């Protein structure tokens, strides 16, 4: 590989030097340590030895020019070797040692985020390497402000801050895998005994509405899949819900830039404490705040009036793969910090997956959230989980072009759909509630 | 709250402990009638008598040996070693007897003893009145090693040390005896042995120090602020067992660590802090860990310019911290 010839730093405070004379012509051979050129600086006038044995392939700086220390003056190598391109003539070299061969472009890319001395980026500290890896950042895009233009931790954090995060987290958060069609697996199906006495309303409505009365003709080649208990229960629950509440859906969008930044910066920190931080925590936190601001949303319809619940218990629709969905409930969701929420959600999801949820974990929900976005769905009109008053649907977080202050910006955006029971809520309250969630997310700190 | 010097706070702590518990007594060279060469025990001989403030012979081995024996019989000795430089004749007693007693007796015998020793240079003391000895003792499980850097901590930590069932080496930065002043409550309080203290909050780097160097580190941090850098300062206070969490939390926050001590560099206590950070905080580091310490020469020189060459001071800390902040 060709070797760079650079302008040496001739003395401690000297920043530049003048190339007086090349002592070797382009195309001529030179031995390592033989005199290659004459250089003059503020302090000395001296002959500079060749850093390598080979042919002087290319002279980049002509005689008489004054350039900064570290500037590449030329290349030495085998005659048939190509000179690396893309490396500007006046790139300042961070380190003055010239005895190691320059890396090819591909090697540079491969080792970009390695810890240690990287010739093109300067010293990459462990924390910078970690932040780059966690946030999937190309460090060559960052201008370093540290010693010898090293990229500092602050530089990376500022870059993340400015760029609004390079891309939306592609990892699938645990509970956010899409379900197999059903938005809900009724909790009474999981723990039938518990519901026998407490929710007679379900049975009552079932009697009124027998869902499958339409006769469908069966042709040859068609197939009948027998109804399992679960399938039947889900069907009844969905029909019951649709017949119980007049469903209305309103949709808003939220700019997730600040949330996305916060997630990126804290994800690794949290994971080292054993906490898995996902977007879920932010949606739950924002919803809890909005429920506190608009308590009417946190309610149930009863014969005696609207029952406004004091506790904010938020259910999260969690996929159990082919088995369906379950909705573990975060009790008193408004009482947690973001790390506390992440911890509780992580615990519930893990136990949901390993079938270790207790009856208490799936009951007493006062509101529900479903994330249909991970399969790419932008917005949906989810079915209310009775006897709650509403459900929030979270769509896919996608980068979109938006207009901010009459300028075009690229931001990670999400559609939030809020389906509510029109017996309890009118459009304006519902919209205020949803706007509050958007406001919390967009102003995340 | 009254403002007091370090040495006054130390005297108050001993006075209150002598008053509180009749098993507490002081033994050391010139601690009685003379009131101690640094006046740390002044007035206590008159108040508590020759049986509880005991002038010893010039024999450190016996001071510590007497302390261990008395402690095994339930007394609470406070042994004063006049200068930490003189502690070596008692080294065997401390390491082989005091530190190991509880372990070797399976917990049936304890040595609730405090050894107070003024340490450190910069006071024109020359080779034999300036040494820093903390690294020897911070290596020994069975001992606790405490170094206060403020009058408040000096009183609270000494009271904790007297009440601790284990032998505690309590090192006093003697240059700070009258130089460092601060508010000290008159009432009874303790500062627990173990936790470090973030004495100044900052973002750009952390300076870890104890004793006199902590006092200097705060001054260096002031200078750094004028250069536009915010330095966090951590006063370790107890160097064995050391508070790893506070150290690592601070490194996580700032990404840069400067460890300062007056003792010479090689094998000095700073290596332990550096190792903790390297082992458990590597991925938080934004710069190589730095140590600033005395040079590896046999002792603090007597000649004044040579003494100043040896001593770490606020200016040296400032320069080293500034380089690190700019790294």
HADDOCK unambig.tbl for C-alpha pairs under 7 A between the chains (distance, minus, plus):
assign (segid A and resid 125 and name CA) (segid B and resid 285 and name CA) 6.55 0.50 0.50
assign (segid A and resid 125 and name CA) (segid B and resid 286 and name CA) 4.96 0.50 0.50
assign (segid A and resid 125 and name CA) (segid B and resid 287 and name CA) 6.10 0.50 0.50
assign (segid A and resid 126 and name CA) (segid B and resid 282 and name CA) 6.51 0.50 0.50
assign (segid A and resid 126 and name CA) (segid B and resid 283 and name CA) 4.95 0.50 0.50
assign (segid A and resid 126 and name CA) (segid B and resid 284 and name CA) 6.56 0.50 0.50
assign (segid A and resid 126 and name CA) (segid B and resid 285 and name CA) 5.63 0.50 0.50
assign (segid A and resid 126 and name CA) (segid B and resid 286 and name CA) 6.26 0.50 0.50
assign (segid A and resid 127 and name CA) (segid B and resid 283 and name CA) 4.91 0.50 0.50
assign (segid A and resid 127 and name CA) (segid B and resid 284 and name CA) 4.66 0.50 0.50
assign (segid A and resid 127 and name CA) (segid B and resid 285 and name CA) 5.18 0.50 0.50
assign (segid A and resid 127 and name CA) (segid B and resid 286 and name CA) 5.41 0.50 0.50
assign (segid A and resid 128 and name CA) (segid B and resid 286 and name CA) 6.66 0.50 0.50
assign (segid A and resid 130 and name CA) (segid B and resid 283 and name CA) 6.56 0.50 0.50
assign (segid A and resid 146 and name CA) (segid B and resid 326 and name CA) 6.13 0.50 0.50
assign (segid A and resid 146 and name CA) (segid B and resid 327 and name CA) 5.31 0.50 0.50
assign (segid A and resid 147 and name CA) (segid B and resid 326 and name CA) 6.30 0.50 0.50
assign (segid A and resid 147 and name CA) (segid B and resid 327 and name CA) 4.67 0.50 0.50
assign (segid A and resid 152 and name CA) (segid B and resid 286 and name CA) 6.62 0.50 0.50
assign (segid A and resid 153 and name CA) (segid B and resid 286 and name CA) 6.06 0.50 0.50
